[in-house]
């Protein structure tokens, strides 16, 4: 199958892309920084990866990605909307509105935009041109969105990020209701995962941070990649509109990220 993973030069996105490639997919990885993306691509087997640098909220970048994937490999089967941002920390009452717009643009609107373009470029089998091989027409497209437990329980200092992730969860359900049965849409909702993106939440205080997790550890990118691998697999053929919480029991124990 052919997959696109956004925000995949490191951390969760890279782990997802590597897991999909290990299971036989050809994967296009995207991220803002070309050098980091090239380094990430070097970790894949030859012929299994295509790297296209650009910003997730840039329409020209999205068009380039889908054009190159279609030219190299054909229609996309799997889209993982992993790219996200959080350029602000502090109370919502003092949040710069330009920062708020950026958060919503990247985390929510870009997620929808990538999905729209994927549908137009073969993710929806019903939109494939006449003459497409039956093996392509009979498959089911998959979209995975990256949500967060902060969309369920507010977290201090990252209120707008939390709002955006709550929107992603609901967007997932709305898209699933609209796009079945030919496209399944699900989301993964992690708690704190040990990546550069989230290190401010645990760096220097990890021993204390893990005490609110029943599993007594933070997540790893591989934990999230495993959840994504399940959701795009045939084992999840009857799963759509679901937000899969991957949080080491945090929410069950009444914690917040």
C-alpha atoms as an extended CHARMM CRD file, in Angstrom:
* protein
*
       257  EXT
         1         1  UNK       CA              0.0000000000        0.0000000000        0.0000000000  PROA      1               0.0000000000
         2         2  UNK       CA              0.9620000000        3.6420000000       -0.4540000000  PROA      2               0.0000000000
         3         3  UNK       CA              1.0370000000        5.9020000000        2.6200000000  PROA      3               0.0000000000
         4         4  UNK       CA              1.6620000000        9.5660000000        3.3810000000  PROA      4               0.0000000000
         5         5  UNK       CA              2.7630000000       10.5860000000        6.8800000000  PROA      5               0.0000000000
         6         6  UNK       CA              3.0290000000       14.2800000000        7.7070000000  PROA      6               0.0000000000
         7         7  UNK       CA              5.3990000000       15.6350000000       10.3470000000  PROA      7               0.0000000000
         8         8  UNK       CA              7.5820000000       12.5680000000        9.9290000000  PROA      8               0.0000000000
         9         9  UNK       CA             11.2020000000       13.7200000000       10.2150000000  PROA      9               0.0000000000
        10        10  UNK       CA             11.4060000000       12.5820000000       13.8430000000  PROA      10              0.0000000000
        11        11  UNK       CA              9.4260000000       11.4310000000       16.8690000000  PROA      11              0.0000000000
        12        12  UNK       CA              5.9730000000        9.9650000000       16.4880000000  PROA      12              0.0000000000
        13        13  UNK       CA              5.6470000000       10.6500000000       12.7720000000  PROA      13              0.0000000000
        14        14  UNK       CA              8.9370000000        8.9510000000       11.9210000000  PROA      14              0.0000000000
        15        15  UNK       CA              8.0790000000        5.9350000000       14.0920000000  PROA      15              0.0000000000
        16        16  UNK       CA              4.7220000000        5.5930000000       12.3190000000  PROA      16              0.0000000000
        17        17  UNK       CA              6.3190000000        5.8280000000        8.8900000000  PROA      17              0.0000000000
        18        18  UNK       CA              8.9820000000        3.2600000000        9.7890000000  PROA      18              0.0000000000
        19        19  UNK       CA              6.3630000000        0.8700000000       11.1410000000  PROA      19              0.0000000000
        20        20  UNK       CA              4.2630000000        1.1580000000        7.9780000000  PROA      20              0.0000000000
        21        21  UNK       CA              7.3350000000        0.5900000000        5.8080000000  PROA      21              0.0000000000
        22        22  UNK       CA              8.3050000000       -2.4400000000        7.9040000000  PROA      22              0.0000000000
        23        23  UNK       CA              4.8820000000       -3.8880000000        7.1580000000  PROA      23              0.0000000000
        24        24  UNK       CA              5.3390000000       -3.4590000000        3.4200000000  PROA      24              0.0000000000
        25        25  UNK       CA              4.0160000000        0.0130000000        2.6380000000  PROA      25              0.0000000000
        26        26  UNK       CA              5.7300000000        2.5620000000        0.4360000000  PROA      26              0.0000000000
        27        27  UNK       CA              5.7510000000        5.7460000000        2.4840000000  PROA      27              0.0000000000
        28        28  UNK       CA              6.0070000000        9.4240000000        1.6210000000  PROA      28              0.0000000000
        29        29  UNK       CA              7.2730000000       11.3950000000        4.6090000000  PROA      29              0.0000000000
        30        30  UNK       CA              6.8790000000       15.1590000000        4.9180000000  PROA      30              0.0000000000
        31        31  UNK       CA              8.2070000000       17.7800000000        7.3290000000  PROA      31              0.0000000000
        32        32  UNK       CA              9.3410000000       21.4020000000        7.3280000000  PROA      32              0.0000000000
        33        33  UNK       CA             13.1230000000       20.9240000000        7.4410000000  PROA      33              0.0000000000
        34        34  UNK       CA             14.6590000000       19.3180000000        4.3630000000  PROA      34              0.0000000000
        35        35  UNK       CA             17.9120000000       18.2300000000        6.0350000000  PROA      35              0.0000000000
        36        36  UNK       CA             16.1550000000       16.4740000000        8.9180000000  PROA      36              0.0000000000
        37        37  UNK       CA             13.8130000000       14.8370000000        6.4520000000  PROA      37              0.0000000000
        38        38  UNK       CA             16.6980000000       13.5210000000        4.3380000000  PROA      38              0.0000000000
        39        39  UNK       CA             18.3210000000       12.0810000000        7.4470000000  PROA      39              0.0000000000
        40        40  UNK       CA             15.0490000000       10.3800000000        8.3990000000  PROA      40              0.0000000000
        41        41  UNK       CA             14.6560000000        8.9540000000        4.8960000000  PROA      41              0.0000000000
        42        42  UNK       CA             18.0820000000        7.3180000000        5.1320000000  PROA      42              0.0000000000
        43        43  UNK       CA             16.7220000000        4.9430000000        7.7880000000  PROA      43              0.0000000000
        44        44  UNK       CA             14.2830000000        3.2930000000        5.3360000000  PROA      44              0.0000000000
        45        45  UNK       CA             14.9550000000        0.3880000000        2.9640000000  PROA      45              0.0000000000
        46        46  UNK       CA             15.7590000000        1.4430000000       -0.6000000000  PROA      46              0.0000000000
        47        47  UNK       CA             12.6730000000        2.1270000000       -2.6720000000  PROA      47              0.0000000000
        48        48  UNK       CA             10.2930000000        2.2990000000        0.2800000000  PROA      48              0.0000000000
        49        49  UNK       CA             10.3940000000        6.0360000000        1.0420000000  PROA      49              0.0000000000
        50        50  UNK       CA              9.8540000000        9.3640000000       -0.6700000000  PROA      50              0.0000000000
        51        51  UNK       CA             10.7340000000       12.5600000000        1.2210000000  PROA      51              0.0000000000
        52        52  UNK       CA              9.1060000000       15.9040000000        0.3600000000  PROA      52              0.0000000000
        53        53  UNK       CA              9.9130000000       18.9250000000        2.5200000000  PROA      53              0.0000000000
        54        54  UNK       CA              7.4000000000       21.6900000000        3.1770000000  PROA      54              0.0000000000
        55        55  UNK       CA              4.9260000000       23.1510000000        5.6300000000  PROA      55              0.0000000000
        56        56  UNK       CA              1.7940000000       21.1670000000        6.4130000000  PROA      56              0.0000000000
        57        57  UNK       CA             -0.4140000000       24.2470000000        6.0580000000  PROA      57              0.0000000000
        58        58  UNK       CA              1.0300000000       25.2330000000        2.6530000000  PROA      58              0.0000000000
        59        59  UNK       CA             -1.3300000000       24.3350000000       -0.2340000000  PROA      59              0.0000000000
        60        60  UNK       CA              1.5480000000       24.2620000000       -2.7380000000  PROA      60              0.0000000000
        61        61  UNK       CA              3.4030000000       21.7310000000       -0.5850000000  PROA      61              0.0000000000
        62        62  UNK       CA              0.3440000000       19.5100000000       -0.3410000000  PROA      62              0.0000000000
        63        63  UNK       CA             -0.1120000000       19.5940000000       -4.1110000000  PROA      63              0.0000000000
        64        64  UNK       CA              3.5530000000       18.6970000000       -4.6510000000  PROA      64              0.0000000000
        65        65  UNK       CA              3.3000000000       15.7310000000       -2.2930000000  PROA      65              0.0000000000
        66        66  UNK       CA              0.2790000000       14.2240000000       -3.9940000000  PROA      66              0.0000000000
        67        67  UNK       CA              1.6500000000       14.8440000000       -7.4770000000  PROA      67              0.0000000000
        68        68  UNK       CA              4.9400000000       13.1300000000       -6.6620000000  PROA      68              0.0000000000
        69        69  UNK       CA              3.2820000000       10.2000000000       -4.8910000000  PROA      69              0.0000000000
        70        70  UNK       CA              0.8960000000        9.6710000000       -7.8030000000  PROA      70              0.0000000000
        71        71  UNK       CA              3.7690000000        9.8190000000      -10.2840000000  PROA      71              0.0000000000
        72        72  UNK       CA              6.0300000000        7.4750000000       -8.2910000000  PROA      72              0.0000000000
        73        73  UNK       CA              3.6070000000        4.9360000000       -6.8720000000  PROA      73              0.0000000000
        74        74  UNK       CA              0.0260000000        5.6730000000       -7.8230000000  PROA      74              0.0000000000
        75        75  UNK       CA             -3.0140000000        6.4960000000       -5.6510000000  PROA      75              0.0000000000
        76        76  UNK       CA             -2.6180000000        6.8390000000       -1.9030000000  PROA      76              0.0000000000
        77        77  UNK       CA             -4.1110000000        4.1890000000        0.3970000000  PROA      77              0.0000000000
        78        78  UNK       CA             -3.2060000000        5.5810000000        3.8340000000  PROA      78              0.0000000000
        79        79  UNK       CA             -2.9760000000        9.1640000000        5.0870000000  PROA      79              0.0000000000
        80        80  UNK       CA             -1.5740000000        9.8730000000        8.5550000000  PROA      80              0.0000000000
        81        81  UNK       CA             -2.1700000000       13.4880000000        9.6150000000  PROA      81              0.0000000000
        82        82  UNK       CA              0.5470000000       13.7340000000       12.2500000000  PROA      82              0.0000000000
        83        83  UNK       CA              1.9180000000       17.2720000000       11.7360000000  PROA      83              0.0000000000
        84        84  UNK       CA              1.0590000000       19.6220000000       14.5850000000  PROA      84              0.0000000000
        85        85  UNK       CA              2.2200000000       22.7580000000       16.3190000000  PROA      85              0.0000000000
        86        86  UNK       CA              1.9610000000       24.5570000000       19.6280000000  PROA      86              0.0000000000
        87        87  UNK       CA              3.8340000000       27.8910000000       19.4590000000  PROA      87              0.0000000000
        88        88  UNK       CA              2.2900000000       29.3240000000       22.6420000000  PROA      88              0.0000000000
        89        89  UNK       CA              2.3360000000       28.5380000000       26.3610000000  PROA      89              0.0000000000
        90        90  UNK       CA              0.2670000000       30.3030000000       28.9850000000  PROA      90              0.0000000000
        91        91  UNK       CA             -3.3420000000       31.1130000000       29.8940000000  PROA      91              0.0000000000
        92        92  UNK       CA             -5.9570000000       31.4620000000       27.1680000000  PROA      92              0.0000000000
        93        93  UNK       CA             -6.9210000000       34.8710000000       28.5260000000  PROA      93              0.0000000000
        94        94  UNK       CA             -3.4960000000       36.1790000000       27.4490000000  PROA      94              0.0000000000
        95        95  UNK       CA             -3.0450000000       34.1400000000       24.2640000000  PROA      95              0.0000000000
        96        96  UNK       CA             -1.8900000000       36.0180000000       21.1790000000  PROA      96              0.0000000000
        97        97  UNK       CA             -4.6120000000       35.5110000000       18.5780000000  PROA      97              0.0000000000
        98        98  UNK       CA             -2.1270000000       35.1010000000       15.7530000000  PROA      98              0.0000000000
        99        99  UNK       CA             -0.6650000000       32.1450000000       17.6440000000  PROA      99              0.0000000000
       100       100  UNK       CA             -4.1830000000       30.7810000000       18.1420000000  PROA      100             0.0000000000
       101       101  UNK       CA             -4.8640000000       31.0240000000       14.4160000000  PROA      101             0.0000000000
       102       102  UNK       CA             -1.6070000000       29.2280000000       13.6270000000  PROA      102             0.0000000000
       103       103  UNK       CA             -2.4900000000       26.3730000000       15.9790000000  PROA      103             0.0000000000
       104       104  UNK       CA             -5.9110000000       25.9180000000       14.3940000000  PROA      104             0.0000000000
       105       105  UNK       CA             -4.5190000000       26.3080000000       10.8660000000  PROA      105             0.0000000000
       106       106  UNK       CA             -1.9060000000       23.5870000000       11.2630000000  PROA      106             0.0000000000
       107       107  UNK       CA             -3.6440000000       21.2070000000       13.6550000000  PROA      107             0.0000000000
       108       108  UNK       CA             -7.2110000000       21.3340000000       12.3420000000  PROA      108             0.0000000000
       109       109  UNK       CA             -7.5970000000       23.0070000000        8.9570000000  PROA      109             0.0000000000
       110       110  UNK       CA             -4.4960000000       21.3770000000        7.4940000000  PROA      110             0.0000000000
       111       111  UNK       CA             -5.7580000000       17.9910000000        8.6930000000  PROA      111             0.0000000000
       112       112  UNK       CA             -8.9510000000       18.5650000000        6.7470000000  PROA      112             0.0000000000
       113       113  UNK       CA             -7.0810000000       19.9260000000        3.7170000000  PROA      113             0.0000000000
       114       114  UNK       CA             -4.7300000000       16.9210000000        3.5060000000  PROA      114             0.0000000000
       115       115  UNK       CA             -7.7470000000       14.6210000000        3.7500000000  PROA      115             0.0000000000
       116       116  UNK       CA             -9.5990000000       16.4660000000        1.0060000000  PROA      116             0.0000000000
       117       117  UNK       CA             -6.6320000000       16.2090000000       -1.3420000000  PROA      117             0.0000000000
       118       118  UNK       CA             -6.0570000000       12.5580000000       -0.5030000000  PROA      118             0.0000000000
       119       119  UNK       CA             -9.6620000000       11.7850000000       -1.4130000000  PROA      119             0.0000000000
       120       120  UNK       CA             -9.2060000000       13.5400000000       -4.7410000000  PROA      120             0.0000000000
       121       121  UNK       CA             -5.9880000000       11.5910000000       -5.4290000000  PROA      121             0.0000000000
       122       122  UNK       CA             -7.3310000000        8.0780000000       -5.0500000000  PROA      122             0.0000000000
       123       123  UNK       CA             -7.8260000000        7.5160000000       -1.3180000000  PROA      123             0.0000000000
       124       124  UNK       CA            -11.5350000000        7.1680000000       -2.0970000000  PROA      124             0.0000000000
       125       125  UNK       CA            -11.7140000000        4.2050000000       -4.5130000000  PROA      125             0.0000000000
       126       126  UNK       CA            -14.9350000000        5.5610000000       -5.9930000000  PROA      126             0.0000000000
       127       127  UNK       CA            -12.9960000000        8.5370000000       -7.3570000000  PROA      127             0.0000000000
       128       128  UNK       CA            -10.4240000000        6.4710000000       -9.2430000000  PROA      128             0.0000000000
       129       129  UNK       CA            -10.5350000000        6.8500000000      -13.0510000000  PROA      129             0.0000000000
       130       130  UNK       CA            -12.2240000000        4.3260000000      -15.3070000000  PROA      130             0.0000000000
       131       131  UNK       CA             -9.9500000000        1.4530000000      -16.1880000000  PROA      131             0.0000000000
       132       132  UNK       CA             -8.2410000000        1.3040000000      -12.7940000000  PROA      132             0.0000000000
       133       133  UNK       CA             -7.3640000000       -2.2750000000      -11.8590000000  PROA      133             0.0000000000
       134       134  UNK       CA            -10.0380000000       -4.0490000000       -9.7580000000  PROA      134             0.0000000000
       135       135  UNK       CA             -7.4480000000       -4.6730000000       -7.0450000000  PROA      135             0.0000000000
       136       136  UNK       CA             -7.2240000000       -0.9020000000       -6.5370000000  PROA      136             0.0000000000
       137       137  UNK       CA            -10.9520000000       -0.2930000000       -6.7230000000  PROA      137             0.0000000000
       138       138  UNK       CA            -11.7870000000       -2.9290000000       -4.1320000000  PROA      138             0.0000000000
       139       139  UNK       CA             -9.5570000000       -1.6760000000       -1.3350000000  PROA      139             0.0000000000
       140       140  UNK       CA            -10.5790000000        0.5920000000        1.5500000000  PROA      140             0.0000000000
       141       141  UNK       CA             -8.8030000000        3.9100000000        2.1430000000  PROA      141             0.0000000000
       142       142  UNK       CA             -7.6080000000        4.8140000000        5.6440000000  PROA      142             0.0000000000
       143       143  UNK       CA             -7.1120000000        8.1730000000        7.3520000000  PROA      143             0.0000000000
       144       144  UNK       CA             -5.4680000000        8.4400000000       10.7700000000  PROA      144             0.0000000000
       145       145  UNK       CA             -5.5290000000       11.7800000000       12.5850000000  PROA      145             0.0000000000
       146       146  UNK       CA             -3.3470000000       12.6680000000       15.5570000000  PROA      146             0.0000000000
       147       147  UNK       CA             -5.3970000000       13.8600000000       18.4990000000  PROA      147             0.0000000000
       148       148  UNK       CA             -4.3360000000       14.1300000000       22.1620000000  PROA      148             0.0000000000
       149       149  UNK       CA             -5.6870000000       13.3950000000       25.6300000000  PROA      149             0.0000000000
       150       150  UNK       CA             -5.5040000000       17.1610000000       26.1610000000  PROA      150             0.0000000000
       151       151  UNK       CA             -8.5760000000       17.3230000000       23.9250000000  PROA      151             0.0000000000
       152       152  UNK       CA            -10.4730000000       15.3890000000       26.6210000000  PROA      152             0.0000000000
       153       153  UNK       CA             -9.0770000000       16.9570000000       29.7870000000  PROA      153             0.0000000000
       154       154  UNK       CA             -7.6820000000       20.5230000000       29.7920000000  PROA      154             0.0000000000
       155       155  UNK       CA             -3.9870000000       20.8950000000       30.5080000000  PROA      155             0.0000000000
       156       156  UNK       CA             -2.4830000000       24.0160000000       32.0460000000  PROA      156             0.0000000000
       157       157  UNK       CA             -0.6390000000       26.3070000000       29.6720000000  PROA      157             0.0000000000
       158       158  UNK       CA             -1.6270000000       24.6170000000       26.4210000000  PROA      158             0.0000000000
       159       159  UNK       CA             -5.2960000000       25.5010000000       26.2740000000  PROA      159             0.0000000000
       160       160  UNK       CA             -5.4860000000       26.3450000000       22.5700000000  PROA      160             0.0000000000
       161       161  UNK       CA             -3.5710000000       23.2190000000       21.6270000000  PROA      161             0.0000000000
       162       162  UNK       CA             -6.1570000000       21.2900000000       23.6790000000  PROA      162             0.0000000000
       163       163  UNK       CA             -8.9860000000       23.0270000000       21.8290000000  PROA      163             0.0000000000
       164       164  UNK       CA             -7.4200000000       22.1200000000       18.4920000000  PROA      164             0.0000000000
       165       165  UNK       CA             -7.0880000000       18.4660000000       19.4540000000  PROA      165             0.0000000000
       166       166  UNK       CA            -10.6920000000       18.3030000000       20.6480000000  PROA      166             0.0000000000
       167       167  UNK       CA            -11.5840000000       19.6200000000       17.1840000000  PROA      167             0.0000000000
       168       168  UNK       CA             -9.4320000000       16.9430000000       15.5360000000  PROA      168             0.0000000000
       169       169  UNK       CA            -11.2700000000       14.2220000000       17.4650000000  PROA      169             0.0000000000
       170       170  UNK       CA            -14.6500000000       15.5370000000       16.3750000000  PROA      170             0.0000000000
       171       171  UNK       CA            -13.4230000000       16.0810000000       12.8060000000  PROA      171             0.0000000000
       172       172  UNK       CA            -12.4160000000       12.4170000000       12.7870000000  PROA      172             0.0000000000
       173       173  UNK       CA            -15.9130000000       11.2920000000       13.7440000000  PROA      173             0.0000000000
       174       174  UNK       CA            -17.5830000000       13.6460000000       11.2720000000  PROA      174             0.0000000000
       175       175  UNK       CA            -15.3770000000       12.4790000000        8.4010000000  PROA      175             0.0000000000
       176       176  UNK       CA            -15.9450000000        8.8360000000        9.2930000000  PROA      176             0.0000000000
       177       177  UNK       CA            -19.7040000000        9.3420000000        9.1790000000  PROA      177             0.0000000000
       178       178  UNK       CA            -19.4410000000       10.9840000000        5.7520000000  PROA      178             0.0000000000
       179       179  UNK       CA            -16.8410000000        8.8080000000        4.0520000000  PROA      179             0.0000000000
       180       180  UNK       CA            -17.8970000000        5.2440000000        4.8750000000  PROA      180             0.0000000000
       181       181  UNK       CA            -17.9210000000        2.5850000000        3.5910000000  PROA      181             0.0000000000
       182       182  UNK       CA            -15.0300000000        3.1880000000        1.1460000000  PROA      182             0.0000000000
       183       183  UNK       CA            -12.8140000000        5.1730000000        3.5440000000  PROA      183             0.0000000000
       184       184  UNK       CA            -12.2360000000        4.5510000000        7.2530000000  PROA      184             0.0000000000
       185       185  UNK       CA            -11.2420000000        7.5110000000        9.4520000000  PROA      185             0.0000000000
       186       186  UNK       CA             -9.8400000000        7.0690000000       12.9600000000  PROA      186             0.0000000000
       187       187  UNK       CA             -7.6110000000        8.9630000000       15.3760000000  PROA      187             0.0000000000
       188       188  UNK       CA             -4.9690000000        8.1600000000       17.9690000000  PROA      188             0.0000000000
       189       189  UNK       CA             -5.0110000000       10.1870000000       21.1830000000  PROA      189             0.0000000000
       190       190  UNK       CA             -1.7400000000        9.9170000000       23.1230000000  PROA      190             0.0000000000
       191       191  UNK       CA             -0.7750000000       11.3050000000       26.4960000000  PROA      191             0.0000000000
       192       192  UNK       CA              2.8050000000       12.5430000000       26.9610000000  PROA      192             0.0000000000
       193       193  UNK       CA              5.1750000000       10.7470000000       24.6260000000  PROA      193             0.0000000000
       194       194  UNK       CA              8.9270000000       11.1310000000       25.0070000000  PROA      194             0.0000000000
       195       195  UNK       CA              9.7510000000       13.3010000000       22.0000000000  PROA      195             0.0000000000
       196       196  UNK       CA             11.4300000000       16.6450000000       21.4310000000  PROA      196             0.0000000000
       197       197  UNK       CA              7.9940000000       18.2150000000       20.8680000000  PROA      197             0.0000000000
       198       198  UNK       CA              6.7870000000       17.3830000000       24.3890000000  PROA      198             0.0000000000
       199       199  UNK       CA              9.9950000000       17.4420000000       26.4150000000  PROA      199             0.0000000000
       200       200  UNK       CA              8.9870000000       20.6220000000       28.2850000000  PROA      200             0.0000000000
       201       201  UNK       CA              6.2880000000       18.5060000000       29.9320000000  PROA      201             0.0000000000
       202       202  UNK       CA              8.6930000000       15.9760000000       31.4390000000  PROA      202             0.0000000000
       203       203  UNK       CA             12.3260000000       17.0690000000       31.1080000000  PROA      203             0.0000000000
       204       204  UNK       CA             14.0230000000       17.1640000000       34.5030000000  PROA      204             0.0000000000
       205       205  UNK       CA             10.9110000000       15.8260000000       36.2580000000  PROA      205             0.0000000000
       206       206  UNK       CA             10.1810000000       12.5040000000       34.5790000000  PROA      206             0.0000000000
       207       207  UNK       CA             10.2560000000       10.4870000000       37.8290000000  PROA      207             0.0000000000
       208       208  UNK       CA              7.5340000000       12.7380000000       39.1910000000  PROA      208             0.0000000000
       209       209  UNK       CA              5.5660000000       12.9150000000       35.9380000000  PROA      209             0.0000000000
       210       210  UNK       CA              5.1450000000        9.1450000000       35.6000000000  PROA      210             0.0000000000
       211       211  UNK       CA              3.5210000000        8.7900000000       39.0160000000  PROA      211             0.0000000000
       212       212  UNK       CA              0.0980000000        9.7590000000       37.6070000000  PROA      212             0.0000000000
       213       213  UNK       CA              0.3230000000        6.9920000000       34.9880000000  PROA      213             0.0000000000
       214       214  UNK       CA             -0.8330000000        3.5270000000       36.0910000000  PROA      214             0.0000000000
       215       215  UNK       CA              1.7880000000        2.0460000000       33.7390000000  PROA      215             0.0000000000
       216       216  UNK       CA              4.4330000000        4.1550000000       35.5480000000  PROA      216             0.0000000000
       217       217  UNK       CA              6.1070000000        5.3420000000       32.3740000000  PROA      217             0.0000000000
       218       218  UNK       CA              5.6310000000        7.8730000000       29.6120000000  PROA      218             0.0000000000
       219       219  UNK       CA              4.7570000000        6.8160000000       26.1020000000  PROA      219             0.0000000000
       220       220  UNK       CA              7.2340000000        6.1460000000       23.3250000000  PROA      220             0.0000000000
       221       221  UNK       CA              6.8160000000        6.8470000000       19.5950000000  PROA      221             0.0000000000
       222       222  UNK       CA              6.6430000000        3.0730000000       19.0740000000  PROA      222             0.0000000000
       223       223  UNK       CA              3.5600000000        2.9040000000       21.3260000000  PROA      223             0.0000000000
       224       224  UNK       CA              1.7260000000        5.2950000000       19.0170000000  PROA      224             0.0000000000
       225       225  UNK       CA              3.0480000000        3.6290000000       15.8620000000  PROA      225             0.0000000000
       226       226  UNK       CA              1.6580000000        0.3050000000       17.0520000000  PROA      226             0.0000000000
       227       227  UNK       CA             -1.7870000000        1.8150000000       17.5060000000  PROA      227             0.0000000000
       228       228  UNK       CA             -1.6740000000        3.3140000000       14.0110000000  PROA      228             0.0000000000
       229       229  UNK       CA             -0.5200000000        0.0070000000       12.5210000000  PROA      229             0.0000000000
       230       230  UNK       CA             -3.5710000000       -1.6660000000       14.0380000000  PROA      230             0.0000000000
       231       231  UNK       CA             -6.0160000000        0.9880000000       12.8370000000  PROA      231             0.0000000000
       232       232  UNK       CA             -4.8360000000        0.7670000000        9.2090000000  PROA      232             0.0000000000
       233       233  UNK       CA             -4.7530000000       -3.0290000000        9.2230000000  PROA      233             0.0000000000
       234       234  UNK       CA             -7.4350000000       -5.4790000000        8.1310000000  PROA      234             0.0000000000
       235       235  UNK       CA             -7.8890000000       -6.3560000000       11.8110000000  PROA      235             0.0000000000
       236       236  UNK       CA             -9.5820000000       -2.9470000000       12.1520000000  PROA      236             0.0000000000
       237       237  UNK       CA            -11.8050000000       -3.4140000000        9.0910000000  PROA      237             0.0000000000
       238       238  UNK       CA            -14.9550000000       -2.6300000000       11.1200000000  PROA      238             0.0000000000
       239       239  UNK       CA            -13.4320000000        0.2680000000       13.0790000000  PROA      239             0.0000000000
       240       240  UNK       CA            -14.1480000000        3.8110000000       11.9330000000  PROA      240             0.0000000000
       241       241  UNK       CA            -14.9200000000        7.0550000000       13.7300000000  PROA      241             0.0000000000
       242       242  UNK       CA            -12.9280000000        5.8480000000       16.7270000000  PROA      242             0.0000000000
       243       243  UNK       CA            -10.4540000000        7.8670000000       18.8000000000  PROA      243             0.0000000000
       244       244  UNK       CA             -8.0310000000        5.3550000000       20.3000000000  PROA      244             0.0000000000
       245       245  UNK       CA             -6.5810000000        6.6060000000       23.5830000000  PROA      245             0.0000000000
       246       246  UNK       CA             -2.9560000000        5.5680000000       24.1040000000  PROA      246             0.0000000000
       247       247  UNK       CA             -2.1040000000        7.0010000000       27.5160000000  PROA      247             0.0000000000
       248       248  UNK       CA             -0.7710000000        4.3550000000       29.8940000000  PROA      248             0.0000000000
       249       249  UNK       CA             -4.0270000000        4.6110000000       31.8720000000  PROA      249             0.0000000000
       250       250  UNK       CA             -3.6610000000        8.3510000000       32.5940000000  PROA      250             0.0000000000
       251       251  UNK       CA             -7.2700000000        9.3690000000       31.9880000000  PROA      251             0.0000000000
       252       252  UNK       CA             -8.6510000000        6.3100000000       33.7590000000  PROA      252             0.0000000000
       253       253  UNK       CA             -6.6820000000        7.3230000000       36.8330000000  PROA      253             0.0000000000
       254       254  UNK       CA             -8.0300000000       10.8770000000       36.6850000000  PROA      254             0.0000000000
       255       255  UNK       CA             -4.7970000000       12.4740000000       35.5010000000  PROA      255             0.0000000000
       256       256  UNK       CA             -4.0140000000       15.2190000000       33.0220000000  PROA      256             0.0000000000
       257       257  UNK       CA             -1.1280000000       15.5240000000       30.5790000000  PROA      257             0.0000000000
